Amino acid sequence: MIFTRRFYLLLALGVPALVLLWSWAPSRWIVAAWNLAVLAAAVIDWKRMESAQDLGIVRRLPRRLMINAENEVEILVGHRPKRRFILTIMDEFPPELELRGRRILEVAPQKAGASASYRLFAGTRGDFHFGDIVVRWPGRWGLAIRQARVCASTEVKVYPNIHDAKKHELFAQRNRQLITGLRRSRVRGQGKEFESLREYVRGDELRHVSWTATARRGRLMSKQYQIERNQNLVLMIDAGRLMTSRIGEFSKLDHAIQAALAMGYVALHGGDNIGLLVFAREVLAFLPPQRGQAQMRKMLDSLYNIKPRMIEPSYARAFESLSRHCKRRSLLVILTDLVDADASSELLAHTATLLPRHLPLIVAIGDNDLRSMATAIPREVGEVYRQSVAEEMLRQREEALARITELGGLALDAPAGELSIQLINKYLEVKARGLL
């Protein structure tokens, strides 16, 4: 039981009378009786209060909490009390999440369904814990306050931000860079899947002329092809040492996961099969290539708690596992970094073994700070040394990417802020050129 300011003011009313009438002996008993009466009234006021169960207080969370987003948490008062008062609420949210808004909430539960809300910004993925809900409310006479702890302990998961992936897909659609969309419309291009015949026009390639149809109809006829569907795309994400470095507020692994989801969202809506392999020293997660929205949900569940590890990745184990489980020709998108020369040479050596069965695409996540350091005008001796190191790292990176293209694979070096859209465009280019 907590006493209110009104309670202490009523007690204080007896002090002047006691001081003025101190010489009169009965005054002491009168003041003592007054104090006991005020205390008894406060106890009665406290006992007549509603219980927390009578208020029906519950916490409502989003279906999925997302990283790099403000997630609204709502506290509901399910039952309408018989009187008017202000309910003070303090929720025990995960300390790892950043509070956006007021820490202490107030709500007047005069009607059923009254609620108060606050927002939490998630800067990292993983498992988090919500504690109980602490509430306070005054009695009818305003002499006492009841404090209660509502049992609401629960575990929550913070997922990669799928909304960012959808934004990238819509952006690509608006700019007419998608060859497949939400509707399964047939798109003609440089694919390999026959779509129809049409009359030859100047500029058509001779290899697309159908000589059988030409002889039958008496005029030149060209074959039209559509972009193939139901092809395999496997997203391989490095969760090793080089992916622990941070660009802005997030690690390189976070940027890689967001780009993988954006590409997966576009590819799934284009009718392709999406697979996933996350690795460090060993394989951390694997999903065989499948299609449909259920596959996107499986990807979110597989990726939400993946953290980068301060160990060297084993490309040998990753590619061995891939070869064992994925026999069909696939586009392998390897999201990693190529800063270290030794790690780059190991990656290239194992990537070469994938050719020509698969088509590898090595995606290096660029660091704008590194490029800025290499191009800045040095003012001190220390800056000269740092610039030399940055230039050497960029040179090794360019050599590694050039090597993979020489072997017959594909390479992409994109800054973290543009990684998703550049990766989507590269995927669309592969589809349009029929490289698979």
C-alpha atoms as one frame of an Amber mdcrd trajectory, in Angstrom:
protein
   0.000   0.000   0.000   1.278   3.464  -0.967  -0.013   6.584   0.790  -0.950
   9.629  -1.248  -0.235  13.314  -0.720  -3.813  13.782   0.498  -3.185  11.254
   3.268  -0.119  13.108   4.543  -1.921  16.460   4.365  -4.736  15.132   6.521
  -2.240  13.849   9.048  -0.526  17.237   9.061  -3.790  18.964  10.044  -3.388
  17.614  13.570   0.054  19.168  14.068  -1.086  22.848  14.524  -3.783  21.814
  16.956  -1.267  19.797  18.954   1.189  22.735  19.108  -1.447  25.313  20.088
  -3.140  23.121  22.701  -0.068  21.337  24.031  -0.778  22.406  27.619  -4.256
  20.891  27.418  -3.771  17.165  28.099  -6.836  15.834  26.142  -5.522  17.472
  22.939  -2.868  14.778  22.583  -5.505  12.046  22.649  -7.647  13.922  20.161
  -4.765  14.294  17.686  -3.828  10.631  18.130  -7.438   9.611  17.455  -7.474
  11.825  14.364  -4.328  10.179  13.042  -5.719   6.717  13.653  -8.952   7.653
  11.888  -7.037   8.923   8.842  -4.924   5.752   8.797  -8.017   3.553   9.103
  -9.688   5.446   6.250  -6.604   4.889   4.078  -6.625   1.140   4.821 -10.343
   0.919   4.011  -9.749   2.916   0.820  -6.980   0.473  -0.188  -9.031  -2.634
   0.538 -12.002  -1.399  -1.511  -9.870  -0.963  -4.613 -10.133  -3.167  -7.681
  -7.540  -5.912  -8.204  -5.293  -6.076 -11.246  -7.249  -9.126 -12.428 -10.436
  -7.039 -12.376  -8.867  -4.607 -14.853  -7.804  -7.280 -17.360  -4.445  -5.736
 -18.287  -2.618  -7.354 -21.205   0.274  -6.480 -23.511  -0.234  -6.589 -27.265
   2.876  -7.012 -29.413   3.305  -6.910 -33.205   3.212 -10.276 -34.923   6.872
  -9.769 -35.767   9.275  -7.259 -34.238  11.562  -5.890 -36.964  15.132  -4.625
 -36.847  15.771  -1.036 -37.951  12.145  -0.108 -37.245   9.981   1.340 -34.492
   7.780  -1.443 -33.130   4.626  -0.375 -31.314   3.793  -2.070 -28.010   0.257
  -1.582 -26.692  -1.027  -2.048 -23.133  -4.755  -2.823 -23.060  -7.239  -2.470
 -20.170  -9.813  -5.107 -21.031 -12.444  -4.499 -18.305 -14.290  -1.294 -17.534
 -14.136  -0.296 -13.826 -17.161   1.095 -11.980 -15.483   4.415 -11.215 -13.167
   6.945 -12.808  -9.440   7.082 -12.101  -6.071   7.350 -13.844  -4.081   4.136
 -14.271  -0.290   4.533 -14.331   1.588   1.852 -16.282   5.269   0.939 -16.492
   6.202  -1.963 -18.756   9.392  -3.996 -18.302  10.633  -4.050 -21.891  13.984
  -5.550 -23.043  16.809  -3.151 -22.117  18.563  -3.976 -25.418  15.780  -2.204
 -27.320  15.650   1.592 -27.450  12.574   3.295 -25.998  10.906   5.837 -28.266
   8.348   7.753 -26.224   7.407   8.015 -22.553   8.646   5.452 -20.020   5.561
   5.809 -17.795   2.132   5.647 -19.435  -1.224   6.869 -18.173  -4.677   5.754
 -19.233  -8.212   6.516 -18.008 -10.032   3.154 -18.264 -13.573   4.563 -18.305
 -14.511   2.201 -21.125 -13.559  -1.314 -22.089 -10.655  -1.479 -24.514  -8.816
   1.596 -23.264  -5.140   1.446 -24.150  -1.793   3.209 -24.060   1.197   2.513
 -26.286   4.899   3.165 -26.684   7.483   2.303 -29.360  10.701   0.325 -29.245
  13.465   0.690 -31.817  15.308  -2.572 -32.477  18.930  -2.158 -33.469  19.769
  -5.848 -33.460  18.159  -9.184 -34.260  17.677 -12.118 -31.908  15.760 -13.292
 -28.841  14.661 -10.792 -26.192  12.665 -10.917 -22.970   9.732  -8.792 -21.803
   9.110  -8.790 -18.050   5.926  -8.028 -16.132   3.714  -4.940 -16.275   3.720
  -2.739 -13.155   0.559  -0.682 -12.623  -0.650   1.830 -10.005  -4.059   3.364
  -9.397  -5.649   5.423  -6.572  -8.524   4.542  -4.247 -11.964   6.128  -4.215
 -11.065   8.602  -1.451  -7.593   9.316  -2.801  -5.838   8.264   0.396  -3.980
   5.188  -0.852  -2.521   3.794  -4.063  -2.465   0.144  -5.023   0.557  -1.146
  -6.915   0.372  -4.489  -8.660   2.566  -6.573 -10.892   0.737  -8.164 -13.794
   2.375 -11.389 -14.937   3.212 -10.803 -18.592   6.685 -12.297 -18.957   7.300
 -13.453 -22.525  10.064 -14.115 -25.035  10.034 -12.223 -28.334  12.010 -12.462
 -31.560  13.350  -9.520 -33.523  13.429 -10.453 -37.211  15.177  -8.930 -40.216
  13.077  -6.146 -41.686  10.940  -7.744 -44.405   9.290  -4.381 -45.077  12.603
  -3.055 -46.417  12.762  -6.022 -48.775   9.285  -5.239 -50.075  10.220  -1.593
 -50.608  13.109  -2.638 -52.818  10.858  -4.896 -54.867   8.324  -2.124 -55.411
  11.089   0.336 -56.281  12.343  -2.033 -58.955   8.846  -2.438 -60.344   8.286
   1.315 -60.605  11.502   1.703 -62.546  10.570  -1.129 -64.930  13.644  -3.117
 -63.965  11.773  -6.222 -62.832  11.311  -8.901 -65.412   8.884 -10.719 -63.186
   6.292  -9.207 -60.875   3.616 -10.023 -58.377   1.367 -11.263 -61.186   2.760
 -14.145 -63.165   2.776 -12.325 -66.480   4.957 -13.795 -69.222   7.918 -11.580
 -69.998   9.756 -11.928 -73.284  13.507 -11.570 -73.145  16.765 -13.356 -73.886
  15.758 -16.469 -71.983  15.842 -20.055 -73.176  12.208 -21.064 -72.686  10.243
 -20.997 -75.983   7.184 -18.723 -75.816   5.753 -18.178 -79.339   6.429 -17.508
 -83.029   6.169 -14.172 -84.808   7.114 -12.765 -88.191  10.762 -11.852 -88.614
  11.642  -8.159 -88.315  14.921  -6.467 -89.152  17.270  -6.674 -86.203  16.235
 -10.175 -85.031  19.114 -12.571 -84.537  19.413 -15.227 -87.232  19.848 -17.925
 -84.590  16.271 -17.243 -83.508  14.833 -17.873 -86.985  12.616 -20.975 -87.118
  13.440 -22.488 -90.510  10.763 -25.148 -90.162   8.036 -22.552 -89.605   9.534
 -20.383 -92.352   9.300 -23.210 -94.885   5.753 -24.035 -93.804   4.436 -20.453
 -93.979   6.529 -19.140 -96.841   7.950 -16.169 -94.919  10.642 -15.702 -92.280
   9.447 -16.546 -88.769  11.323 -15.843 -85.518  11.101 -17.654 -82.228  10.291
 -15.657 -79.097  11.582 -16.728 -75.728  10.450 -15.863 -72.236  12.407 -15.559
 -69.046  12.673 -18.976 -67.416  10.870 -19.666 -64.176  11.442 -22.313 -61.579
  15.211 -21.794 -61.623  17.342 -22.252 -58.525  18.830 -19.375 -56.540  20.884
 -20.165 -53.417  21.832 -17.314 -51.075  25.101 -18.108 -49.266  25.815 -15.731
 -46.383  29.195 -15.538 -44.680  28.842 -15.066 -40.897  32.556 -15.102 -40.147
  35.104 -12.598 -38.875  35.019 -10.108 -41.736  31.255  -9.704 -41.384  31.527
  -8.416 -37.800  32.712  -4.947 -38.882  30.066  -2.268 -38.729  28.933   0.165
 -41.384  26.790   2.796 -39.763  24.547   1.308 -37.081  24.627  -2.252 -38.395
  27.171  -4.976 -39.076  28.045  -6.165 -42.553  26.129  -9.343 -41.762  22.979
  -7.298 -41.110  23.382  -5.563 -44.473  23.961  -8.926 -46.165  20.822 -10.419
 -44.609  18.682  -7.458 -45.692  20.013  -7.704 -49.252  19.407 -11.467 -49.305
  15.801 -10.994 -48.199  15.216  -8.285 -50.809  16.585 -10.512 -53.557  14.687
 -13.527 -52.250  11.420 -11.580 -52.192  11.831 -10.519 -55.813  12.902 -13.978
 -56.983  10.073 -15.790 -55.199   7.507 -13.515 -56.810   9.155 -14.225 -60.139
   8.575 -17.962 -59.797  12.108 -19.088 -58.909  13.200 -21.456 -56.145  15.137
 -19.861 -53.269  17.592 -21.660 -51.021  19.685 -20.431 -48.094  23.027 -21.438
 -46.604  24.633 -19.510 -43.726  28.123 -20.539 -42.666  31.088 -19.680 -40.461
  33.429 -22.511 -39.439  30.447 -24.797 -40.001  27.086 -24.528 -41.662  24.787
 -22.555 -39.340  21.559 -22.764 -41.368  20.448 -24.455 -44.570  17.211 -24.375
 -46.532  16.925 -26.374 -49.764  15.675 -24.350 -52.734  11.885 -24.065 -52.753
   9.288 -21.586 -53.935   6.284 -19.896 -52.300   5.658 -17.531 -49.415   6.285
 -20.302 -46.896   9.923 -20.260 -47.973  10.222 -16.570 -47.083   8.877 -17.293
 -43.594  11.411 -20.110 -43.218  14.182 -17.735 -44.252  13.126 -15.205 -41.606
  13.068 -17.912 -38.931  16.500 -19.146 -40.013  18.137 -15.703 -40.111  16.659
 -13.794 -37.155  19.165 -15.065 -34.580  22.289 -15.435 -36.735  25.152 -13.412
 -35.256  28.590 -12.808 -36.828  31.397 -14.785 -35.210  35.020 -13.794 -34.663
  36.332 -16.849 -36.508  37.503 -17.514 -40.029  34.793 -18.966 -42.277  35.303
 -22.387 -43.835  34.435 -22.072 -47.502  35.393 -25.711 -48.015  32.696 -26.966
 -45.632  30.122 -24.543 -47.007  30.667 -25.556 -50.641  30.898 -29.232 -49.733
  27.525 -29.036 -47.999  26.077 -27.166 -50.962  27.352 -29.733 -53.482  25.895
 -32.530 -51.382  22.407 -31.030 -51.119  22.063 -29.019 -54.324  22.651 -31.012
 -57.525  20.652 -28.843 -59.907  22.383 -25.912 -61.639  21.841 -22.798 -59.538
  22.805 -19.161 -59.248  24.927 -19.057 -56.078  24.963 -15.607 -54.493  27.866
 -15.511 -52.018  27.542 -12.488 -49.713  30.902 -11.958 -48.063  33.836  -9.561
 -47.893  37.194  -9.616 -49.684  39.392  -7.419 -47.510  41.809 -10.144 -46.440
  44.091 -11.536 -49.203  44.365 -15.043 -47.709  40.598 -15.361 -47.219  40.025
 -14.094 -50.766  42.372 -16.672 -52.270  40.653 -19.479 -50.353  37.246 -18.272
 -51.493  38.340 -18.082 -55.113  39.945 -21.509 -55.003  36.756 -23.153 -53.762
  34.507 -21.058 -55.984  36.373 -22.350 -59.042  35.274 -25.893 -58.151  31.622
 -24.848 -58.561  32.099 -24.052 -62.244  30.606 -24.996 -64.646  27.885 -26.886
 -62.712  26.734 -23.706 -60.950  26.946 -19.981 -61.671  28.609 -18.236 -58.694
  28.074 -14.542 -57.984  30.461 -13.187 -55.352  29.067 -10.069 -53.688  31.559
  -7.953 -51.751  30.050  -5.454 -49.329  31.874  -2.181 -49.878  32.854   0.264
 -47.164  32.507   3.942 -48.074  34.840   4.923 -45.224  37.595   2.801 -46.750
  37.199   4.424 -50.161  37.051   7.884 -48.591  40.282   7.155 -46.732  41.977
   6.054 -49.962  40.957   9.193 -51.863  41.342  11.821 -49.126  44.271  14.253
 -49.116  46.516  13.282 -46.169  47.495  16.040 -43.733  49.655  14.043 -41.325
  52.172  11.234 -41.575  49.761   8.813 -39.898  47.120   9.556 -42.509  49.626
   8.707 -45.264  50.158   5.231 -43.768  46.422   4.685 -43.330  45.817   5.751
 -46.919  48.441   3.289 -48.162  46.770   0.454 -46.279  43.347   1.423 -47.642
  44.677   1.540 -51.207  46.283  -1.890 -50.816  43.075  -3.401 -49.451  41.072
  -1.969 -52.351  43.639  -3.266 -54.843  43.440  -6.787 -53.411  39.671  -6.561
 -53.517  39.626  -5.550 -57.192  42.067  -8.304 -58.122  39.950 -10.928 -56.381
  36.776  -9.787 -58.145  38.559  -9.690 -61.505  39.822 -13.218 -60.920  36.348
 -14.653 -60.426  35.138 -13.075 -63.677  38.130 -14.581 -65.480  37.109 -18.002
 -64.209  33.608 -17.570 -65.643  31.741 -16.445 -62.550  30.157 -13.111 -61.685
  31.255 -10.424 -59.246  29.638  -7.410 -57.620  31.203  -4.790 -55.363  28.475
  -2.605 -53.876  28.392  -0.177 -50.926  26.198  -1.248 -48.038  23.625   1.482
 -48.655  23.061   0.354 -52.249  23.641  -3.365 -51.760  20.038  -4.511 -52.045
  19.099  -2.648 -55.210  22.379  -3.433 -56.987  22.016  -7.110 -56.111  18.430
  -7.162 -57.421  19.548  -5.513 -60.652  22.349  -8.062 -61.059  19.869 -10.897
 -60.584  17.559  -9.361 -63.187  20.491  -9.045 -65.587  21.318 -12.737 -65.141
  17.705 -13.648 -65.834  17.418 -11.364 -68.866  20.627 -12.691 -70.426  19.661
 -16.304 -69.799  22.954 -17.075 -68.047  21.420 -19.905 -66.044
